[in-house]
Amino acid sequence: MLTADDIRDRVRSRPFRPLRIVTSSGEAYDGLHPDLIMMGQHDITVGLLDSGPSTY
């Protein structure tokens, strides 16, 4: 099991390598860009890319 510090180190590493976070309930979230992974003191937020048509 990774700690918050382990995840934070992976997000800050250069070059960034995408990572998959799997929750204790089995849900998986792919962190595809470091700007889409936000670490709090007690939680983590992973932004998802929209696969729909571009608006610009």
C-alpha positions as CSV (number, residue, x, y, z in Angstrom):
1,M,0.0,0.0,0.0
2,L,1.3,3.4,-0.9
3,T,1.3,6.3,1.6
4,A,0.3,9.9,0.7
5,D,4.1,10.7,0.7
6,D,4.7,7.9,-1.9
7,I,2.0,9.3,-4.2
8,R,3.2,12.9,-3.7
9,D,6.7,11.8,-4.7
10,R,5.5,10.0,-7.8
11,V,3.4,13.1,-8.8
12,R,6.5,15.4,-8.4
13,S,9.0,13.1,-10.1
14,R,10.4,14.2,-13.4
15,P,9.8,13.0,-16.0
16,F,6.3,12.3,-14.8
17,R,5.0,8.8,-15.4
18,P,1.3,8.2,-15.4
19,L,0.0,6.2,-12.5
20,R,-3.1,4.3,-11.5
21,I,-4.6,4.7,-8.1
22,V,-6.8,1.8,-6.9
23,T,-9.0,2.5,-3.9
24,S,-9.8,0.0,-1.1
25,S,-13.2,-0.6,-2.8
26,G,-11.5,-1.6,-6.1
27,E,-12.2,1.6,-8.1
28,A,-9.3,2.6,-10.3
29,Y,-8.4,6.2,-11.3
30,D,-5.6,7.0,-13.9
31,G,-3.5,10.0,-13.2
32,L,-2.4,11.0,-16.7
33,H,-0.9,14.4,-15.9
34,P,0.6,15.8,-12.7
35,D,-1.6,18.9,-12.9
36,L,-4.7,16.6,-12.6
37,I,-3.6,15.0,-9.3
38,M,-4.3,17.2,-6.2
39,M,-3.1,16.1,-2.8
40,G,-4.7,17.3,0.4
41,Q,-3.8,16.4,4.0
42,H,-6.5,13.7,4.2
43,D,-7.6,13.1,0.6
44,I,-6.6,13.0,-3.0
45,T,-8.4,14.3,-6.1
46,V,-7.8,13.0,-9.5
47,G,-9.0,15.1,-12.4
48,L,-10.5,13.1,-15.3
49,L,-10.0,14.0,-19.0
50,D,-13.2,14.6,-21.0
51,S,-13.3,12.2,-23.9
52,G,-16.0,14.2,-25.7
53,P,-15.6,16.6,-28.6
54,S,-13.3,19.5,-28.1
55,T,-15.0,22.9,-27.5
56,Y,-12.2,25.0,-28.9
